[in-house]
Amino acid sequence: MAEAPLPDAPLPTPAKSSEIDDAPPSSAKPANRQPCPIDPHRKATPEQLKAEEAQRIAGLVPNMNTVIGGCSPPLTAAEKWNLVYHSSVNPFVFATAFVAGGADEITGAHNGYGWGPAGYFKRVGAQYADTVTGNVIGNGLLPVLLHQDPRYFQLGAGHPFRQRVWHAAMGNFVCRSDDGKSQFNTSNIAGNFAAGAISNLYYPANERGIGLTFESATIVTLEGALGMQFLEFSPELGDLAYRVLHHGRHAPDKIPNTP
């Protein structure tokens, strides 16, 4: 007797969106955090650049040197210099120089400048000069010559805490080239030492020498390492600041890093 044909296997039922949403997270990185392919010939749009220039942490601290989400086309030479300009003339940078100059006056640092208004403004000028020379060399000149990206590429939420800390700590020493490859951050390290050498031109005569160069470069490098932790966790810090100011309410999406 002929066998009856077997029925076709049932087709799989597409998962409902609610079921997808409830699925447990996998160990893979979130989709929006996957490394994006870098096309050296693709350029950032004016809208993308303006959005990065307008980034603020908690609506106050400039965050224009950070790529939020870790994906952005490479910068042209002109765009790197534009970033240097905006990160050197921002009012927050001037305010920081005035505060740091006051701290130097109070603690008696750089006593070769003297005291009183004249000494204070010399200290302020030195603080601002440190920032500008570091920007020009480490974020402009060397990145253009070496084809390196001067920005910090944020790893962001969705990654383990330790991984984010390590990623930020290595930001001083590892950067992204214009073709998307990881390489030693020569622009940053050499820029710090070059800026330290230039500081011999304007710091008090009793402090000048090779010691000032190494001391300045080391301090700036350590400050950069701490600053990159701040940049990496800026969304969480921005949300914390928002909750403090708004009595425990969480910040809406993207508020911490936008105007």
Phi, psi and omega in degrees: 000135182292140180281142178290139180297141179288144178291150177298144177294139180296141177288144179295139179277126179303139180291140176289154181300326181292326179290323178295318181297327184273354182296143180294145180293144178271173180282349179288160178294150176302152184302321183282002179245005179293144178303130183270145178294137181259122174254109183300340182267350179276134183248150177291143179281157177304327180293320178297317182294319179294324179296319179293321180294332183271356182298134178224144173269122183058027178072010186228305188279124179302139182225036188284347180266014183243135173263107181279125183097348174077007182234124176194141176297157179294155180271145171282170178301317180296323180289326176294318178292326177295322177295320177300315181299310184292329180276357178256336184249008179294137180306328180296326179293317177297317180299319179298319179296320179293320179292315180294323177296321176295320178296320177296321180296316183293319183275354178081018179289148178055055184294348176294344177281346184085194185230175181082189183305318181297314179294321180298312183290332173295320178294319177299314179299321179294320178297316181291321178298321176302316181295313184293315181296322176297319178295312185298316183277310186280335182248350182239288187301303184292317176301325178291314182291323185263359180058047177246151180269122183281357184275160174264125181265104186292134177283308170088175181299154183100351176248153179302148182304313182298322180295321179292319178298315181294318179301315180291320180297325181277353181299333177291333189246342180234131179230177177256130177283171181294341176261014171088007181266149176279136179207167181299136185278070180300323181302316183288309184293310179295325178296321178297318180288323178295317178295323177297322178292319180295330181298344176295343181282337186231353175279159182307146184302327183287355181250350188287155179137184181297330179297319179296320180300311182290321179296314180296315181296319180294316180297315181296321179295317178293320176298322178295321178297318177291320180297326180289330172297319178298317180293320182296319184259020181299324177300316180293320179293321177295320178294322178298315179298321179296317180295322178297318183281338184240031170056050171091353180282141178284149180288145173298163181305137173071000179296316186301333185244020179229164181299000000 
